[in-house]
């Protein structure tokens, strides 16, 4: 498992994923916006996403994204 934390404050961040990489995303937004793959988004609270090829028994990527008065876009190329 590889873990990445993304925490923009008063700014923005964009993450471009490879579709072949299994991924689990936990996103928290506070006066911000987080857009996850498949156009799942939220402005307050917590959202989660798992790729279709995600398997907890194999290596995968974990993204923890927290948006505070900021915007985060996580998408596939």
Secondary structure, DSSP 4 states (H G I P E B T S, - for coil): -EEEEE--BSSEEEEEE-TTS-EEEEEEEESSEEEEGGGEEESSEEEEEE-TT--TTS--EEEEEEEESSEEEEEE-
